[in-house]
C-alpha cells in the first residue's frame, strides 16, 4: 500500500494511529487495507500537499463520510459558524481601522495563514 500511495510504511502507521486511516485485522492480527484506504491515503497526501493540518484533514474525512441527513445538519452548523465568523471579522475590521501600521501588518499575516487553511478545506469539501 505504501508503494501505491507513494508514502512510507511509517507514514501509514502514523495516520492509522492518528485515526486518519482505518485498517482491518487478519486472524493473525496483521493490519490490512482495502482500496478505499488507498484512495483515502492519496486524499490525505493531497490535502497535506495543499498545506492542510492533519486535524483539518481528519475533519474533512469525517465530513466526506457523512450520510445525507448528517450533511444537511453539518451544512446548517457550518452556515451558523460562517455567520459568527463574519460578525467577528466585522469587529476585527473596525479595530483595524484604528490600529497602527505594524498592528495591521501583524493581523493581516495572522489572518492570511489561518484563512488559507479554511478556504482550502472548504474548496476540497465542495469539489
N, C-alpha and C positions, 0 to 999 in steps of 0.2 A: 504494500500500500504506500509506503514511503516513496518508493521509486515512481509510482504512478502520479503522485501529487507533487513530486519534486521537493520533498522535505526529509528531514532525518527521522529516525525511529524515536529519538529522544523528544522531538517536537510533538509527535503523535502522542507519546506518553504524557507529555506536559498538558496538551489540550484535553486529553481524556481526564486527567487529574483535576483540571480546572472546570470540567463539566461542559466543554465545548463540543466534545465528541463522545459518542456512546459506543461501547463495544459489547458484543455478545460474548458469552463464555462457553468454551467447549467443556466436555465431560472431564477433561484433564485440567480445567481451569485456565486454558490459554485464551487470550483475547482474540477475537476475530471481528473484522469489519466488513460490512456489505457495500454494495455500490453507492447507496445513499451516503454512507460515511465518507467515501472518497469524494463525492460531489460536495459534501459539507466541508471537508478539509480544503478543497480548492476554493470554496467560498470564503473560508476563514483567511486563507492566504491572500486572496484578492482584497478583502477588507483591510487586512494588515498593511498591504502594499499601498492602500489608499490613505493610510495614516490613522485608522481607527484603533482604539484601545481594545484589548481583549474583552473588557467588561462591556463595551459598546457592542462588540460583535456578538457576545453572548445574548444580549438583549435583542439584537436583530434576529438571531436564530430562534429565540422564543416567539417573536412576532411572526416569523415565517411559518412556524408550526401551528399557529392558532387556527381554530375552526371558525367558520363564518360568524356565528353569534359572538364569539370572543373577539373577532376582528372588529365588529361593529362597536363593541364595548371599548376596545382599545382605541379605536378611532375617536370616539366621543371623549375619552380621557385625554388623548393627545390634543384634541381641539381645545379642551379646557386649559391644558398646560400651556399651549401656544398663546391663548388669551392672557394668561398670567405673565408669560414671558414678554408679551407685547406691552403690558402695563409696566413691568419692571424696566423695560427698555425706554419707555417714555420718561420714567423717573430718572434714569441714568442720563438720558439726553439733556434733560433740563439741568441736571447737576453739571454736566459737561460744559454747558453754555457759560457757566460761572467760573469754571476751572481755568488754571493757568496752562501754558503750553506743555510743560513736562507732564502734568497730570493727564492731560488729554492724550498725549502720546502713549503713556503707560496703559490707560484704559483701552485705547484703540488696539494696542498689541495684545492685551489680555482677551478682549472680546473676539478678536480675529481668530486666535488659536482655538478657543472653545467653540466658536460658531462654525468653523470649518468642519470639525468633527461631527457636529449636529447636522449640518447641511448634508454631509456625505452619508450619514446614517439615513436621513430622510430620502435621499435620492435612491439609495440601494433598496429601501423598502418599497418605493413606488415603481421601480423598474421591473 
